[in-house]
Amino acid sequence: MKKVTTFIALLGLSITMIACGNATEFANTSENMKADVLMENSDEKVQIRIKVGDTVLTALMEDNETAQALVDKMPMTLSMRDLFDREMSHRFGAGSFPVAKTRSDRYEVGDLIYWPPMGSFVILYKQDGDEFERVHVGHINSGVEIFENTGSTEVTFEVIK
């Protein structure tokens, strides 16, 4: 009888240890799942604030090396020239930012682009049907029409944390 009681006690202890081991494994799995969610969130697009006088706009930056190089320079205030009644442009100079892939199609109003030949960072505020080679680095959600009346002006860019 004593052997049976000892066997049952050891069996109960073994089951408890296995259950605790599974609980620990479950807890570790839960922590890993939380870490995965945090990693996914860190891959979200960077949001920036764009200040033009008293007006504040927001934009989402693309996940490419050109956009990242621009974000790394922020905060920055740039003198931007109004060009062609469609875009605000600041010329950093050719070769200022890395370029992996360009596109040449019709742009959207609100696009933020980098034009490699002159190293220009550009806000496209009006559509004129033109197509040209560029790197898409972000997009302003709304309010871009402010540039229709500013002329050349100072614009501040900063990352929203």
Salt bridges, closest charged atoms under 4 A:
GLU31 OE2 - LYS34 NZ 3.38
GLU62 OE2 - LYS45 NZ 3.19
GLU62 OE2 - HIS136 NE2 3.63
GLU87 OE1 - ARG86 NE 2.65
ASP105 OD1 - ARG103 NE 3.22
ASP105 OD1 - ARG134 NH2 2.63
ASP111 OD2 - HIS136 ND1 3.81
ASP111 OD1 - HIS139 ND1 2.75
ASP128 OD2 - ARG86 NH1 3.11
ASP130 OD2 - ARG86 NH1 2.87
GLU158 OE2 - ARG49 NH1 2.77
GLU158 OE2 - LYS51 NZ 3.46
